[in-house]
């Protein structure tokens, strides 16, 4: 089984990404780091613990991360994920507890324990990962693979939430990987916005899942996301940004990538990719994906987990 460490700021799509990992029989989720972002870090911890209960997971360590960014205040995002971060979905309080060590220490401990084998997934602001790199500068050589959801690498670079929350941390992470043999794969909004969940596809997913608490959670969280995007004028849909990154973490062949040197603008949370090859690359930017392939896996894995839970 592949050991995976996930660092999340559990909102709705982070939650679906965690469920995807927990539904994958070939994955051992060895730790979950919690970051302030979509909601405050304590709520993120509560969401992560509750999701482990919902999915019938083993005793997966959940760690509390930093309260906010390295050098700025946490920006006010409002409540696009709902007050709890999970839309209309509700999870009972968990009897599980967070670890007595923080998320940066959890990153380092997992990387050392699974040296050369650990798959890292970051779908949150990169604060915890940057702190882990400060503590262990050789972390990039310890990881088998790192996948980051962040940035927006279209024809005109644009702001993206995870980078906007902590551009200092993002810059430190990319700098730490410059010239390394194993570059992080970065899934930006230019790619993840192709992961469009429609009511028709949600109905297919729910039909495959049949019944039970997991099915209800998926429905209640995503219908909130649909309403938010409808009110923004995007249409009645949801984007599965973080689940795609989770899929790529397990199977990098899902996407095509190009090496680039990513620079981070400190003010707006904009990442700019230099594709020239004149500088040491610090990332591989995901450039192309077949959404149908990923959505088939999503349906199969979530429905299978729902059936196992009953």
N, C-alpha and C positions, 0 to 999 in steps of 0.2 A: 504494500500500500504506500501511496505517496504522502509523506508528511507535509502539511500545509499550515502556515501561520497567517492569519488574516487580521489586518488592522482596519477598523471600520468606525464610522460615525453614525450608527444605525438609525437612520431613515429607512424609507420604504424599499428602495432598490438595494440598499445594503442588506436588508432583511432577506430579500429574495435571493441575493447572492449567497448569504450564509446557509439558507435552506438548500440551495443547489449543492454547496459543498457537502453538507450533512447527508444529502440524498445520494451522493456518489459513493458507491461501494468500494471504489479503488482509492479512496481518500481517508487519511487519518488526520483530522483537525486537531493539531497538537497545542493550539493556543489561539486566543482571540484578544487583540489589543483594542482598547476603547479610546476614541478620540473625540474631543469636542468638535462640533461642526454643524451637522443638520439640527442637532439639539445639544443640550449641555452634556458634559461627560458622565455625570451621574445617571442621567436618563439613558444614555447610550449603554452604560453598564447594565442597568435594569432590563433594557430591551434584549441585550445579548444573553443574559441569564435566562430570561423568559423564553427566548427562542430555542435554547438548548432543551428546556423542559418540553416545549411544544413538539420538538422533533425527536424526543426520546433519546437524546444524545447521552453518551457516556460522560464521565467527569472531565470535561474539557476546561482547562484553566482560562478564566477571563480576568484580564488585568485592567486596572484603571490607568488611563493615560493623563497627559497634561490637561489642565483646565482651559488652556487657550494657546494661541500662537506664541512663537518664540519672542517676537519683538513688537507686536501690536496687540490691540484689543480684538476680541472675537467680533467680527462684523455682525450686525443685526440682519438676519435673513427673514424675519417674520416666521410664519408657520406653514410653509408649503408642504411639509410632511405631517401636519397636524401637531397638536400640543405635545404628544408623546413621541412623535417621530414615526408613528406607524399608521397614520391615516385614521380610518374608522376602526381598525383592529384593536383589540384589547387582549392583553396577556395577564394572567393571574400573577401576583407577586411570587417570586421564586424563593425557595429556601436555600438555593446555592449562594455562595459568597464569592466576592472577588478575591484575588490573591493578595498576599501581603507584600508583593513587589509590583513595581509599576510596569507600564507597557514597554518602555524602552529596555528595561532589564529583561522582560519577557522575550523581546526580539533577540537579544544577545544570547540568552540562555538556550532558546530553541535552535538558533543557528549553530551554536557550539555542540549541542546534543545531537543534531542531525547534520553534522559537517558534510558539505558537498551534496546533501540530499534534500535540504529544506526548500520548499517552494513558498515564497513570500507573496502575499497579495495585499495591496494597499488601495482601498477605495475611499479613503478619508484624507483630510489634510495630513501632510507628511511630518507633523511635529514629532510624533513618537519615533518614527524612523530616523529622523535627523538626530534626535537625542541618543538613539541607539548607536548611530555612526560616530557620534562624539565619544561614546564610551568604548566602542570597538571599531576602530577605523578599518580593520580588515574584514568587516562584515560582508562586503561585496564578494570576497573570495570564498566565504563560508557558505553562501547561498547557491543552490543549484539554479534557481531562477527567481526573478522578481518581476511582478506585473503590477503596474500602477494605473489606476483610473484617474486621469487628470489632464488638463490642458485642452486646447482647441486649435488644431493644426490645419485649418482650412486655408483657402487662398489668402484670406485676411485673418491673421491671428486675432483671437477674441478672448475676453475674460472667461474664466471657468471657476466655479465655486471653490473647489479644493485648493487651487492655487491662490485664489483671492484671500482665503482664510489665513494661509501662512506662506507667503512667497519666500520668506527667508529660509524656512525649512526646506522648501522645494528646491531652492538654489543650492543649498548644502548637499542635498541628496544627489542631485545631478552632478555636482562637482566631485563627489566621492566616487562616482562611477566612471569618470572621464578616463578613457584609455584602457579600461578593464576588459578582460577577455569575455566576461559575461555581462552584457548590458541589459538594463531593465527594459522590458517591453511596455510601452506607454499607449494606452487606449484613450484617445481624446474624444471630445464631443463630436468632432467631424466624423468619427466612426460610430460611436455608441448611439448617436441619434438615428442610425439605421435600424436599431433594435426597437421597432415600434410595436408595442402591444396594443392590439385593437380589441374592442368588445367581442368580435367574432372569435379571435384567437383565445381570449380569456375564457369564453364559453367552452371552447374545445379543451382547454386545460382543466377547467372545472369538471367537465364531463368525464375526462379521463381519471380525475382524482376521486370522483363519485361523492363521498361524504366524509364528515369528520372535522375535527378542530383545525387541522392544517388547511384543508380546503376552505374553510370559513375565513381563516386568517388571510389567505391569498386574496380571496374575494373582497374582504373588507378593506384591506390595505390598498389594493389596486384601484378599486372604484373611487376611492378618495383621490388618488393620483390622476385618474381620468378627469375628475371634476376640476382639479386645479389647472390642468392643461387646457381644458375647455374654456375656463374663465380667462385664461391668458390669450385665447384666440388660436391655440395650436390645433384644436380639434379634440374630440373625445377619445383620448389615447394616453398611453404612458410610454416613457422611454426606459429601457432596461440597461442603463449605463453600467452599473456595478455587476449585474449578473453576467454580462458579456466578459468583463474583466476576469471574473471567476472562471468562466469557461476557458479563456485563454490561458489562465494559470495552469489549468489541468491539461490543456492541449494547445500548445502554441501554434500548431498547424491550422487552427481556425482562422488565423489572420495572416496576411502578407505584411512584411515590415521593411522599413528602410532605416539604415543608420543615420544619425543626425547629431549635431551638437545643439543642445537645448539651452537657451538663455532665458532667464526669468526676469521680467520687469518688476521691480519692487513695489510699485504703486498700485497697479491695477490687477495683479494676478494674471498677467498675460505671459504665456510661454511662446517663444519664437524659435523655430527650428532652422538651423543652418545646415542645408543639405549639400554644401559644396564639397565636403571631404577634405577641406584644407586644414581643419582642426581635429583634434582627437574627439571622436564621437563619445557621447555620454548616455545615449539611449538608442533604442530601436523603436521608431514610431510606427504603430499599426496603421496601415493605409488602405486595406481592403478586407472585406469579410463577406461571407455568404450567410445572410441572416437565417435562411431556411434551415441550414444545417444546425445552427445553434438552437433555434426554437424547437426543433425535433428533439434534441437532447434535453432541453428544459422540460418539455412535456413528459418525456419518458421518465426522467429522474424524479421529478416532483410527484408525478402520479404514482410511481412505484413506492416512494416513501409514504405517501398518503395511504396506500393499500396496506403497507406493512404496519402502520400505526393503527389502522382500523377506524 
